[in-house]
């Protein structure tokens, strides 16, 4: 443990730092809780630190990417257009679970950004390759 860095070992920083593979799993509907918006903010922060960031949308999280969201009636700002800006932050790995889309009667055509659709088994295999998986 290194006392000058608050317990964080920074030996690798001299070699240019270590890039970790972070996967953020979005499982909640976009409105009604803070999970979706807070998760998006954490993703943007992680990318700012030059990490390998990917996002997964499954369960009700697939609704975060649906085109044409109208939020005026619930008096909440529609933040879904922010997903179109992810590419500018080098966040280009967006995955959606096929079974979650199908269970909600959705397809890739309903989504605001291009994604890679994977089966649950393929998603599990992809998650196994990550250094860090964080679910919202």
N, C-alpha and C positions, 0 to 999 in steps of 0.2 A: 504494500500500500504506500502510496506516495502522499506525503503530508502537504506538499506545496500545491498540489492539484486537487485537493479535496478528496483524495482516495482514488483518483482516476489515473491509470497508468498510461502515459503518453509516449512510451518508447517508439511506437510505430509512427508517430507524427513526424519524426525526423526523416522518415523514409517517404514522406509525402502523404501520410495518413492511410487509413484502411477504409475501403469502401465496402459497406455491408449491404446485403440484399434485404430491403424492407418491403413487406407486403402488408397492405392495409385492406382488411376485409370489411365491407360495408353490408350490414344485414338489416338495418332499420329503414323504415319509410322516411322520406325526406322531411316531413313536417310532423309536429306533435311532440317531438323530443329534440334535444340538442345534439344527438349523436351524429347525424349526417353532416351538419354544418361544422361541428367541432372536428370530426374526422377529416373533412376536407382541409381545414386549417392546419391540422397536424401533418397531413401529406405535403402541403406546400412548404411548411417549415422544414421538413425532412429533406425535400429536394434542394432547398437552399443550402444545405450542408453537403451537397454533392454526393448523396447516397443513391444507390440503385433502387428506385422506388417503383412499385407496381400497386395497382388497385384491383380489388375483386368486388364484384357486386353479386350478391346472392340473397335468397329469401326476399323480404320486402325491400331490401337495398336496391334491387333492380329499378324500383320506381324513381330513384334519384336521377336516373338518366333518361327518363321518358320526355319526349318532345312536347312542347306546348303546354307546360304546366301553368295553370291559372291560380294564383294564390291571393288575389285581391280580396276575395270573400272571407278568407281566414285571417286577413290583415297581417300577412307575413311576406317578407321579400322573397321572391323566387331567385334562388341562388344557382339553379341548374345551368345557366349559361356559363358559369365559372368553369365547368368541366371542359368547355371548348378551349379554355386558356391553358389547360394543363400541358399541352405540347410545348408551349413557350417556356415552361419550367423543366423541360426534358422528362416529363412524365408521359410516356407513350405506351406503357404496358397496362392496358385496361382489359380486364377479363370479366366475363359474365357467365354465370352457371346456366347451362342450357335448361336444366330441369326447373329452375326458378323462373326463367322467362316463360316456359311452356305452361307452368302451373298458373300463371297470371294472364295467360292469353296474349302474350307479347312476343315480338320478334325483333331482330336487329333493326328492321325498318322503323320501329317505334322509338329508337334511341337517338339522343342528341349528338353523340360522338361515335366514331368507329371503335368497335371492341372486338376482341377475340372471344368467341363463344366456346366454352369447354364443358364437357360432361362432368358430373360430380367426381368420377374416378380420376379424370385428367386433372381436375382442379386440386384434388388431394395430392397427386403426384407433384404438381407444381409447387404446392405449399411446402412439401418436404424438401425442396431445393433452397428454400429461403433461410436466411440467418435469423430474421425476426419476423414474426407474424402478429399483427395487432388487429383485434376485432372491435368494431364499433357497432 
